[in-house]
């Protein structure tokens, strides 16, 4: 067993001070970090418990919502304002884990969870650049059915496992960060990194920097939303592919669209190319298919996951066609 110290922070400032210690890690619900400790992938010298920080879910006058990083996933998914204004987030959270895990997991911890790649967890001879930089990536020539088709590199083909983050990416969420150098705000889509040559770096967080809140801006058509998760079994399982989407249609034409993909990349994948291709087009399946093809034009398959490219196109088309057929507030949870 690797020894470590434990302390509970009473404020963000105290957490940041404790987090500046060498090899310190922030501990939320522990639903991922505890697993990593058991597997000796993470071996911090100290754990800083941040569950005492803000778990408030605040409604803003403009229709947006600010969620404290210590809020439990269950509380977020059940909150009336989330369910009515941002139903795609509620659906993604409920799809993401069992009730027991949602009761423990925090929003901040969900955002920072690490990949579930088999080779990342296998420390008995498997090579993994994310676990041991420079070692190699056995997933590239190994069993890679769950792995990335977008944004991968020769160093890593793992995917980000969060369902919640896919919805947050589509919603245009921002993340508030606090650290020794002050406070800053980032778009969630800018928080996670693609692997490139340094897959051991999951995010752009500075050492000791702490997520304190997540903000969802108002979005008039967020009620016309869907979250679809394709997985190997209907109970709790990670996504082969997921789609979070919102669609604004007027007179049969796409005014605006938000769409993000999960299970396809090292980070929640905002479909910027699809969105640009679809705005101003007829809200019909041919348009949806062409926009999906534009987004997936750069997809690259491994020997076990080529099916994901076709699966992604079909799922995108089905989700958007379903939204186009609904009223502006259709499908709320």
C-alpha positions, 0 to 999 in steps of 0.5 A: 500500500502507498501511504498518503495524507488526507485533509478536508478543505473548508474553502477553495482557497484552503484547497488550493493551498493544500493542492500546491503540495508536491504530488497532491490530488483533489478528491471529490466523490472518488468514483474514479480516483479510488479505482486509480489508487487501487490499481496504483496508477495514481499514487499521490502523497496527499489527498485534498477532500473538496466535497465541502466546497459549493454544491449549489445549483443557481438559476440565473435571471437570464435563464442560465445555470451555475453548478458548484463543482461539488454538486452530486450528479444525482442532484444535477440530473434531478434539479427542476431547472436542469430538467426543464431548461437543459434536459439533454444534461439530465439525460446524459447524467442518468445514462452515464452511471448507476444510481449508486455512482451518481449519488457519490460522483461530483460534477468536477470529478466527472469532468476530470475522470480518466480514460477506461482503456484496458491497457491504461489499467493493465500495469502487468506488462501492457504498454501505455503512454498515458500511464508511463510516457514514452512506453508505447501504446498497445491499444493501437495494435491490440483490442481497440473496439472502444477506441478513438476514431477522431483526434487520436495520435500515434501516442494514444487512441483512448477516449474520454469516458464521460457522458455528462461532458458530452452534453456540457460540450454541446450546451457550450458550458464554461468551467471556472478554475481557481489556482495560485495565479487567480481565477480564470474561465474556460470553455469546456471544449478547451479544457480537455486536450487531444493526446498528440505527443503527451497523452499523460496530460488530460487537460490544460489545468495548471498544477494545483488548479481547481474546478470550482463551478460550471456555467450553462449559458441560456439557450432558447431551443435547449428544450428540443434536445436528445441524448442517445447512447449506444452501448453493448448492454442497456444497463450501466456501460461506457458508450461505444458512441453517444450523441448530444444534440439540440436543434432549432428549426423554422419553416423547415430550415435549420436556424441553429444546431448544437451537437457533440459526440462521445466515445469517439475521441480523447475529449468530448467532441464538439461537432463544429464542422457538422454545425457549420454545414447544417445551418441554413439547410433544409431540416431533412435527412439528406442534409443531416447525412451530408453534415455528418459526413463532413464531420466524420471526413477525418475519422480514422479507424483501427482494426476493431472499430471501423464500425464506429464511423458508420454507426456515428453517421447513422446515429447522428442522422436518426437523432437529428431527424427525431428532433426535427419531427418534434415540437420546440419543447418535445422530449423533455424528461 
